[in-house]
Each structure stands twice: as C-alpha cells, then as structure tokens.
Amino acid sequence: MKALLVGNGRVPARTSVPADVFAGVALVIAADGGAAACEALGLRPDLLVGDLDSAEPALVRRLEQAGIEVRRVPAEKDESDLELALEAAIERGADRVVALGALGGPRIEHALSAVELLLIARQRGVEMSLVDDRSTLRLLGPGGPGVAGTRLDLAGETGDFVSLFPWGGDALGVVTEGLRYPLRDETLPMGPSRGLSNEMLGPAASVRCRSGRLLVIHTRRSAVQPVARDTREE
C-alpha cells in the first residue's frame, strides 16, 4: 500500500512534482502544519498527527468536524512530526511511502532529520522517497523484509542530475548504467565528493551497490536550469 506524507516544509504546486507521486496513493497523512499543504494540494488527509504547534486551530477544527482523525501528541517528544506520520503509515500497512514538504523549510535540521527517515523506513521494510519540485531522494542499501537493497532504477530526462552519497560508511561495488560518468564495481568512500552531479544520458538509468548504503538524489535539470527562450526571430 502506498502512503503520501505531507509535512510542513516547502510544498510546491501539484503540477511541479512528478505525476507518479500522487498515483496509487491509498493513504494520506498530514504531519502537523502539513494539513494546510494538503488543503492547498486538494488532498483530504486520512489522519493529522503531531503536536499541532504549526497547524491553524481553525483548520484542525474543520478536519475534526469532517470526521478526519486528529492524533495529538505532547510537544515534548522524541520524534519529529514527520517521523510520527511515517510510523502511522507503517502501522496502517504502508510498504511504500512518499513524503512531500519534508525539505526546504526554515530550519535545515528538520530537512536532515527527514533524510534520516529514509533509513528508518528501509529498516522497517518500507520503500520511502522524499520529493519536492526539484529533486527526489532515496536510499539504496540493505533493508528490512521485502525491501530490495542492491539496485535502484531511475526514470527522468536526458541531462538530469544524479548524485550519490555514501551513507553511514563507504559504499562498495558501485555500478551505474545510463550515466555520463560511469562507475564500474567501484568504491565511493565517505567524505570525497566524487559522486556529486553525474548526469543521465537518456530517460532511464540505474545504480547498484554491493554493500553499504547510498543516498541517491535525482534532480530534474528542467527544474533548476530552465531552457532559455530563443528570442532571435522575434
């Protein structure tokens, strides 16, 4: 089952993210202030969870009056609101999770915390991605039951950027296909930036890793480097 989590970070317009983000979603969970983002996206959440310090009280009341479950938690807690949303999704049977609004907020530590959730999800047997209007972040490596850990397939456009960052230690036996600068059974050690800013040669590419973990960031070139309009004939 696929779940969509909506956080309180920067949530772009619905048309600015890949269409497959919304395809097949069976469960929508708003994390605190993500309730307003759901409304802006035209989404009806199945659950609102968090300490509700960033959710408008009037909106919370409207959701409760509409019969939507609101799960309030104490402000003094060990988990972020987005982590609580992830736990709720897993509790309800999700094995695929996409998170919007996890990046680009006013505090970078919240974005880093969201990236850490990719590891928690994999350890729980859940495929998770963080998506905004520019990039998709996923983690490649060992996971819990049902999570394939050795290969990640990418779909995009020629020239899209793909960056690979070792996560928690060196990544061994890295093999890429469909990228401008190929890796062939090589090691990417933590620290050096060798895996930064590769490029897709066509609409499909793949990354494999024999051991270790890789944070894979796919950035859509069209979102960060718009093609200039040719005005020479005007």
C-alpha positions as CSV (number, residue, x, y, z in Angstrom):
1,M,0.0,0.0,0.0
2,K,1.3,3.5,-0.9
3,A,1.1,6.3,1.6
4,L,1.6,10.0,1.0
5,L,3.0,12.1,3.9
6,V,2.7,15.8,3.8
7,G,5.0,17.8,6.0
8,N,5.3,21.5,6.9
9,G,8.3,22.3,4.7
10,R,8.2,23.8,1.3
11,V,5.4,22.1,-0.6
12,P,5.3,23.0,-4.3
13,A,2.3,23.2,-6.6
14,R,0.9,19.9,-7.5
15,T,1.9,20.3,-11.2
16,S,5.5,20.9,-10.2
17,V,6.2,17.4,-8.9
18,P,6.3,14.2,-10.9
19,A,2.8,12.9,-11.6
20,D,3.6,9.4,-10.2
21,V,3.8,11.0,-6.7
22,F,0.1,11.0,-6.5
23,A,-0.6,7.8,-8.5
24,G,-2.0,4.9,-6.5
25,V,-2.0,6.7,-3.1
26,A,-4.2,4.8,-0.7
27,L,-3.4,6.8,2.5
28,V,-2.7,10.5,3.1
29,I,-1.2,11.6,6.4
30,A,-0.6,15.2,7.3
31,A,2.2,16.0,9.7
32,D,1.1,19.0,11.8
33,G,1.3,22.1,9.6
34,G,1.2,19.8,6.6
35,A,-2.6,20.0,7.0
36,A,-2.6,23.4,5.3
37,A,-0.4,22.0,2.5
38,C,-2.9,19.1,2.0
39,E,-5.7,21.7,1.6
40,A,-3.6,23.7,-0.9
41,L,-3.0,20.5,-2.9
42,G,-6.6,19.5,-2.9
43,L,-5.9,16.4,-0.7
44,R,-8.1,15.1,2.0
45,P,-5.9,13.6,4.7
46,D,-6.9,10.4,6.4
47,L,-5.0,11.4,9.5
48,L,-3.5,14.5,11.0
49,V,-0.7,13.8,13.5
50,G,1.6,16.0,15.5
51,D,1.8,18.3,18.5
52,L,-0.1,20.8,16.3
53,D,2.1,23.8,17.1
54,S,2.1,24.8,13.4
55,A,-1.4,23.8,12.4
56,E,-4.0,26.5,12.3
57,P,-6.6,25.7,15.1
58,A,-9.5,26.6,12.7
59,L,-8.2,24.2,10.1
60,V,-7.8,21.5,12.8
61,R,-11.4,22.0,13.9
62,R,-12.7,21.8,10.3
63,L,-10.9,18.5,9.8
64,E,-12.3,17.1,13.0
65,Q,-15.8,18.2,12.0
66,A,-15.3,16.4,8.7
67,G,-14.6,13.2,10.6
68,I,-10.9,13.1,9.9
69,E,-8.8,11.5,12.7
70,V,-6.6,14.0,14.6
71,R,-3.9,12.4,16.7
72,R,-2.4,15.0,19.1
73,V,0.8,14.3,20.9
74,P,2.7,16.2,23.6
75,A,5.0,18.9,22.4
76,E,7.9,17.4,24.4
77,K,8.5,14.2,22.4
78,D,11.4,12.3,20.9
79,E,10.1,12.1,17.3
80,S,9.6,14.7,14.7
81,D,6.0,15.1,13.4
82,L,7.1,13.6,10.1
83,E,8.5,10.6,11.9
84,L,5.2,10.2,13.7
85,A,3.5,10.3,10.3
86,L,5.8,7.6,9.0
87,E,5.1,5.4,12.0
88,A,1.4,5.9,11.5
89,A,1.7,4.9,7.8
90,I,3.6,1.7,8.7
91,E,1.1,1.0,11.4
92,R,-1.7,1.1,8.8
93,G,0.1,-1.2,6.4
94,A,2.0,1.0,4.1
95,D,5.0,-0.6,2.3
96,R,5.7,2.4,0.0
97,V,5.9,6.0,1.3
98,V,6.3,9.3,-0.5
99,A,6.9,12.4,1.6
100,L,6.2,16.0,0.4
101,G,7.0,19.0,2.4
102,A,10.0,17.3,4.1
103,L,12.5,19.7,2.6
104,G,13.0,23.4,2.2
105,G,11.6,24.6,5.5
106,P,13.1,27.4,7.5
107,R,15.2,25.1,9.6
108,I,17.8,22.8,7.9
109,E,17.9,20.4,10.8
110,H,14.3,19.4,10.0
111,A,15.4,18.5,6.5
112,L,18.3,16.5,7.7
113,S,16.0,14.7,10.1
114,A,13.7,13.9,7.2
115,V,16.6,12.4,5.3
116,E,17.4,10.1,8.3
117,L,13.8,8.8,8.0
118,L,14.8,7.1,4.7
119,L,17.0,4.7,6.8
120,I,14.3,4.1,9.4
121,A,11.9,3.2,6.6
122,R,14.2,0.8,4.9
123,Q,14.9,-0.9,8.2
124,R,11.2,-1.4,8.7
125,G,10.8,-2.9,5.2
126,V,9.3,0.2,3.6
127,E,10.5,1.9,0.4
128,M,10.5,5.7,1.0
129,S,11.3,8.8,-1.0
130,L,11.4,12.5,-0.3
131,V,10.1,14.6,-3.2
132,D,9.9,18.3,-3.9
133,D,9.6,20.3,-7.1
134,R,13.3,19.8,-7.9
135,S,14.6,16.5,-6.6
136,T,13.7,13.0,-5.4
137,L,15.8,11.5,-2.6
138,R,16.0,7.7,-2.0
139,L,18.3,5.4,-0.1
140,L,19.9,2.3,-1.7
141,G,21.3,-0.4,0.5
142,P,20.2,-3.2,3.0
143,G,16.7,-3.0,4.2
144,G,14.1,-5.0,6.1
145,P,12.0,-7.8,4.8
146,G,10.6,-7.1,1.3
147,V,13.0,-4.2,0.5
148,A,15.4,-4.8,-2.3
149,G,18.7,-3.4,-1.4
150,T,21.0,-3.7,-4.4
151,R,19.6,-1.8,-7.3
152,L,17.7,1.4,-7.9
153,D,16.2,2.3,-11.3
154,L,15.8,6.0,-12.2
155,A,13.3,7.5,-14.7
156,G,13.8,11.0,-15.9
157,E,15.2,13.0,-18.8
158,T,18.5,13.4,-20.6
159,G,20.7,15.8,-18.6
160,D,19.0,15.2,-15.2
161,F,21.5,15.3,-12.3
162,V,22.1,12.2,-10.2
163,S,24.3,12.4,-7.1
164,L,25.4,9.5,-5.0
165,F,26.5,10.0,-1.3
166,P,27.8,7.1,0.8
167,W,25.6,6.9,3.9
168,G,27.0,5.6,7.2
169,G,30.2,4.3,5.7
170,D,31.9,3.5,2.4
171,A,29.7,2.1,-0.4
172,L,31.4,-0.8,-2.1
173,G,30.9,-2.3,-5.6
174,V,29.0,0.7,-7.0
175,V,27.9,0.2,-10.6
176,T,26.0,2.7,-12.7
177,E,24.3,2.5,-16.0
178,G,22.9,5.3,-18.2
179,L,25.1,8.0,-16.5
180,R,27.6,10.2,-18.2
181,Y,30.4,9.3,-15.8
182,P,30.1,5.5,-15.2
183,L,31.2,3.6,-12.1
184,R,32.1,0.0,-12.6
185,D,32.4,-2.0,-9.4
186,E,34.0,0.9,-7.6
187,T,34.1,2.2,-4.0
188,L,32.7,5.5,-3.0
189,P,34.2,6.5,0.3
190,M,32.6,8.8,2.8
191,G,33.9,12.3,2.5
192,P,35.1,12.9,-1.0
193,S,32.5,14.4,-3.4
194,R,33.2,12.1,-6.4
195,G,29.5,11.0,-6.6
196,L,28.3,14.6,-7.0
197,S,26.5,15.8,-10.1
198,N,26.5,12.9,-12.5
199,E,24.1,13.2,-15.5
200,M,21.6,10.9,-17.1
201,L,22.3,10.1,-20.8
202,G,18.7,9.3,-21.5
203,P,15.3,8.7,-19.8
204,A,16.5,5.7,-17.7
205,A,19.5,5.0,-15.5
206,S,20.3,2.6,-12.7
207,V,22.6,2.4,-9.7
208,R,23.7,-0.8,-8.0
209,C,25.7,-1.2,-4.7
210,R,27.1,-4.5,-3.5
211,S,27.5,-3.4,0.1
212,G,27.0,-0.2,2.2
213,R,24.4,2.4,1.6
214,L,24.0,5.3,-0.9
215,L,21.8,8.3,-0.7
216,V,20.7,8.8,-4.3
217,I,19.5,12.3,-5.3
218,H,17.8,12.7,-8.6
219,T,17.4,16.4,-9.5
220,R,15.4,17.3,-12.6
221,R,17.5,19.6,-14.7
222,S,14.4,21.4,-16.1
223,A,13.6,22.5,-12.6
224,V,16.9,24.0,-11.8
225,Q,18.2,25.1,-15.2
226,P,15.2,26.2,-17.3
227,V,15.8,26.3,-21.0
228,A,16.2,29.9,-22.1
229,R,13.6,31.1,-24.6
230,D,15.1,31.9,-28.0
231,T,14.1,35.4,-29.0
232,R,16.3,35.8,-32.0
233,E,13.4,35.6,-34.5
234,E,11.0,37.8,-32.6
